[in-house]
Amino acid sequence: MFKLVFLIQVILLIGACSNIPETIRYAPEADIRLSDVQKNFSAYQGSRVRWGGTLLKVKNTETATTLQILAYPLRYYGRPDISSVAQGRFIAQTTRFLDPEIYTKDTEITVTGQLVGQAERQIDTKTLKLPVIDSSQIYIWPKSRRRNYGYQYGYGYCGFPPYYGNYYYGGYGYGGYYY
């Protein structure tokens, strides 16, 4: 019985990850980090990158949409690891209209594309030069679904992971949508 349940879980996990586009799931050969580009943009201009993070701002114009993204390191399959320390900001642009009701603040997003330039943005009283990606793929990750099953344990319990605080959580999902 245990083997059957395990086999079903493996099949579901493989199926859930299969809807992630390959350009999002796999890093480019030269996996260029945002910190490297921030130090020396001219050395990386024209390179293909795969970066992700949480969405800060969306701006639509007649001809393009720009997304300002707070960057986080990516997990092996391309999802931003928002439990890590943020690495800075970057801008993704596309000629498509992206609805701000879908692309909302704090949405987890992964972008692939080519580094095409830098844009100055005012953050409080500081002006920053942010790398700009001409995006070929933008992927929105679904919100994590944590469920509190209400199993409360006393202090000192070393329960089965995932274990957070005094409660057992579960139910993380994969899959999302992209254009």
Beta strands, then each sheet from edge to edge (+ up, - down):
strand 1: 48-60
strand 2: 65-72
strand 3: 88-94
strand 4: 108-123
strand 5: 126-140
strand 6: 147-152
strand 7: 163-164
strand 8: 167-170
strand 9: 177-178
sheet 1: 9+ 5- 3- 2+ 1- 4+
sheet 2: 6+ 8- 7+
end
